[in-house]
Amino acid sequence: GPSGRRMQCTFVGTSIDANRSALLCARTMLATINSTLIIPESPETLSNANGGQGSGVGRQEEKERTSVTRVIWNSLVKQQSAELVNAEKKKQMKPSKVFGRRSLAVAYPFIRERFRRGVAGSDDTTSGQKRSPVESLSDDLPAVEPPDGIHSDHWIAFYTEFGDLLSDACIDGSEQDGGSASDSKLLWSMDRGQKELELRREKRAQRVKDALSSTCDAKTASAE
């Protein structure tokens, strides 16, 4: 938003347990990832893949990689609905199993557009909804409604924050301030966030140690 603050999903005030809510949202996210086509020749694919940066040779290489990603991604999506492909092969050849975060970043504008269309008819879902460059695309992006029992505002916060953390994870050598970069590591690091969790525990332990030390110093000073 204008303040530069990012949307965060907390599921505060939900009638469903927060863990249950997160699980429902994650299932809808995964199903949509594996059923969404990357629309050909869209400038949004390139700008999302490289953050709108680069020029000349670098931009051309990125465009070629994006094109290859689109062809293979769409092939796997279409394979999921093919009658002649057995169930085990479909399970192993889903986009979510084959591709990594950079390829997902290419597809995510289209995934997010399906979510946006799923809440676009609600009067109370305007907060946090940005105008999408892919809004005008065809019916190849059918609407995906919020999971059952999840309020549209919480759903918007979930898929918006997911996209922000995905973008963070695709920035090489990112040393960003605040919680976003760390939260991104929880989702996308190779060890599934174990190192990040360990660092957080160490920082909490150090803060407790420092607080106790300050208290002891204060007591000693007052006794003198």
C-alpha positions as CSV (number, residue, x, y, z in Angstrom):
1,G,0.0,0.0,0.0
2,P,1.0,3.7,0.1
3,S,2.7,3.2,3.5
4,G,4.9,0.5,2.1
5,R,3.6,-2.0,4.6
6,R,2.8,-5.5,3.4
7,M,-0.3,-7.5,4.0
8,Q,0.1,-10.3,6.5
9,C,-2.2,-13.2,7.0
10,T,-2.9,-14.0,10.7
11,F,-6.5,-15.5,10.5
12,V,-7.4,-13.4,13.5
13,G,-11.1,-13.5,14.2
14,T,-11.8,-16.6,12.2
15,S,-14.4,-19.1,13.4
16,I,-12.0,-21.9,12.4
17,D,-8.8,-22.7,14.1
18,A,-5.9,-20.8,12.6
19,N,-3.9,-24.0,11.7
20,R,-7.0,-25.5,10.1
21,S,-7.6,-22.2,8.2
22,A,-4.0,-22.2,6.9
23,L,-4.3,-25.8,5.8
24,L,-7.5,-25.1,3.8
25,C,-5.9,-22.2,2.1
26,A,-2.7,-24.1,1.3
27,R,-4.8,-26.9,-0.3
28,T,-6.6,-24.5,-2.5
29,M,-3.3,-22.8,-3.4
30,L,-1.7,-26.1,-4.4
31,A,-4.7,-27.3,-6.4
32,T,-4.7,-24.0,-8.3
33,I,-1.0,-24.0,-8.9
34,N,-1.3,-27.4,-10.6
35,S,-4.3,-26.4,-12.7
36,T,-3.3,-22.9,-14.0
37,L,-2.1,-22.2,-17.5
38,I,0.6,-19.6,-18.2
39,I,-1.0,-17.5,-21.0
40,P,1.2,-17.2,-24.0
41,E,2.9,-13.9,-25.0
42,S,2.0,-12.0,-21.9
43,P,4.4,-9.2,-20.9
44,E,3.5,-9.9,-17.2
45,T,5.3,-13.3,-17.3
46,L,8.6,-11.6,-18.2
47,S,8.2,-8.7,-15.8
48,N,7.3,-11.0,-12.9
49,A,10.2,-13.5,-13.7
50,N,12.9,-10.9,-13.4
51,G,11.3,-8.2,-11.3
52,G,11.1,-5.9,-14.4
53,Q,14.9,-5.5,-14.4
54,G,17.6,-6.1,-16.9
55,S,18.0,-5.2,-20.5
56,G,19.6,-6.3,-23.8
57,V,21.1,-9.7,-23.7
58,G,20.0,-10.4,-20.1
59,R,16.4,-9.6,-20.8
60,Q,16.4,-11.7,-24.0
61,E,17.8,-14.7,-22.0
62,E,15.1,-14.2,-19.4
63,K,12.4,-14.1,-22.1
64,E,13.7,-17.3,-23.6
65,R,13.7,-19.0,-20.2
66,T,10.2,-17.8,-19.5
67,S,9.0,-19.1,-22.8
68,V,10.5,-22.6,-22.1
69,T,8.9,-22.5,-18.6
70,R,5.5,-21.7,-20.1
71,V,5.7,-24.5,-22.7
72,I,6.6,-27.2,-20.2
73,W,4.4,-25.9,-17.4
74,N,1.3,-25.8,-19.6
75,S,2.1,-29.3,-20.9
76,L,2.1,-30.6,-17.3
77,V,-1.1,-28.8,-16.5
78,K,-2.9,-30.2,-19.5
79,Q,-1.5,-33.7,-18.7
80,Q,-3.4,-33.6,-15.4
81,S,-6.7,-33.7,-17.2
82,A,-5.6,-36.2,-19.9
83,E,-7.6,-39.4,-19.8
84,L,-4.8,-41.6,-21.2
85,V,-2.3,-40.6,-18.5
86,N,-2.3,-42.9,-15.5
87,A,-2.9,-41.6,-12.0
88,E,0.6,-42.2,-10.7
89,K,2.2,-40.4,-13.5
90,K,-0.1,-37.4,-13.0
91,K,0.8,-37.4,-9.3
92,Q,4.5,-37.3,-10.0
93,M,4.4,-34.8,-12.9
94,K,2.5,-32.0,-11.3
95,P,4.0,-28.5,-11.8
96,S,4.4,-28.2,-8.0
97,K,6.6,-31.3,-8.0
98,V,8.6,-30.6,-11.2
99,F,9.3,-26.8,-11.0
100,G,11.0,-24.6,-8.4
101,R,10.2,-21.1,-7.1
102,R,11.5,-19.2,-10.1
103,S,9.2,-21.0,-12.4
104,L,6.3,-20.6,-10.0
105,A,7.1,-16.8,-10.0
106,V,6.4,-16.9,-13.7
107,A,3.1,-18.6,-13.2
108,Y,2.0,-16.7,-10.1
109,P,0.4,-13.6,-11.8
110,F,-2.0,-16.0,-13.5
111,I,-2.7,-18.0,-10.3
112,R,-3.3,-14.8,-8.4
113,E,-5.7,-13.5,-11.1
114,R,-7.8,-16.7,-10.7
115,F,-8.0,-15.9,-7.0
116,R,-8.9,-12.3,-7.7
117,R,-11.7,-13.3,-10.0
118,G,-13.0,-15.6,-7.3
119,V,-13.6,-12.7,-4.8
120,A,-14.2,-9.9,-7.4
121,G,-18.0,-10.2,-6.9
122,S,-18.0,-9.5,-3.2
123,D,-18.6,-5.9,-2.0
124,D,-16.3,-6.2,1.0
125,T,-13.2,-7.6,-0.6
126,T,-11.7,-4.5,-2.1
127,S,-9.0,-4.0,0.6
128,G,-5.6,-5.2,-0.6
129,Q,-6.8,-6.0,-4.1
130,K,-4.4,-4.4,-6.6
131,R,-5.4,-4.0,-10.3
132,S,-3.8,-6.9,-12.1
133,P,-2.0,-6.6,-15.5
134,V,-3.6,-9.9,-16.5
135,E,-7.2,-9.0,-15.8
136,S,-8.1,-8.7,-19.5
137,L,-6.9,-12.2,-20.3
138,S,-9.2,-14.9,-21.6
139,D,-11.4,-17.5,-19.9
140,D,-8.4,-19.8,-19.7
141,L,-8.1,-18.4,-16.1
142,P,-11.3,-19.5,-14.4
143,A,-12.2,-18.0,-11.1
144,V,-11.2,-19.8,-7.9
145,E,-13.4,-19.0,-4.9
146,P,-12.1,-18.8,-1.3
147,P,-11.9,-22.1,0.6
148,D,-15.1,-23.1,2.4
149,G,-15.3,-21.3,5.8
150,I,-12.5,-18.8,5.0
151,H,-13.5,-15.1,4.8
152,S,-12.6,-13.4,1.6
153,D,-10.4,-10.8,3.4
154,H,-8.3,-13.6,5.1
155,W,-8.0,-15.4,1.7
156,I,-6.8,-12.2,0.0
157,A,-4.3,-11.7,2.8
158,F,-3.1,-15.4,2.4
159,Y,-2.5,-15.4,-1.3
160,T,-1.1,-11.8,-1.3
161,E,1.5,-12.6,1.3
162,F,2.3,-15.9,-0.4
163,G,3.2,-13.9,-3.6
164,D,5.2,-11.4,-1.7
165,L,7.3,-14.1,0.0
166,L,7.8,-15.9,-3.3
167,S,9.1,-12.7,-4.8
168,D,11.5,-12.3,-1.9
169,A,12.8,-15.8,-2.4
170,C,13.6,-15.1,-6.0
171,I,15.9,-12.2,-5.3
172,D,19.4,-13.5,-5.2
173,G,21.5,-12.5,-2.2
174,S,18.6,-10.6,-0.7
175,E,19.4,-9.0,2.6
176,Q,16.1,-7.3,3.3
177,D,15.2,-5.7,6.6
178,G,12.1,-6.7,8.5
179,G,10.3,-10.0,8.8
180,S,9.6,-10.6,5.1
181,A,13.0,-12.1,4.1
182,S,13.1,-14.3,7.2
183,D,9.5,-15.5,6.6
184,S,10.5,-16.3,3.0
185,K,13.2,-18.6,4.2
186,L,10.7,-20.5,6.3
187,L,8.8,-21.3,3.1
188,W,11.5,-21.6,0.5
189,S,14.9,-22.6,2.0
190,M,16.3,-26.0,1.1
191,D,16.1,-27.2,4.7
192,R,12.4,-26.1,4.9
193,G,13.2,-23.4,7.4
194,Q,15.1,-25.4,10.0
195,K,18.1,-23.1,10.0
196,E,15.9,-20.0,10.2
197,L,14.0,-21.4,13.1
198,E,17.2,-22.3,14.9
199,L,18.5,-18.7,14.4
200,R,15.2,-17.3,15.7
201,R,15.5,-19.5,18.8
202,E,19.1,-18.4,19.4
203,K,18.0,-14.7,19.1
204,R,15.2,-15.2,21.6
205,A,17.6,-16.9,24.0
206,Q,20.1,-14.0,23.6
207,R,17.4,-11.4,24.3
208,V,16.3,-13.2,27.5
209,K,20.0,-13.5,28.5
210,D,20.5,-9.7,27.9
211,A,17.3,-8.8,29.8
212,L,18.4,-10.9,32.8
213,S,21.8,-9.4,32.7
214,S,20.4,-5.9,32.6
215,T,18.1,-6.7,35.6
216,C,21.0,-8.0,37.6
217,D,23.1,-4.9,36.8
218,A,20.3,-2.7,37.9
219,K,19.9,-4.5,41.2
220,T,23.6,-4.3,41.8
221,A,23.7,-0.6,41.1
222,S,20.8,0.1,43.4
223,A,22.4,-1.9,46.3
224,E,25.6,0.0,46.1
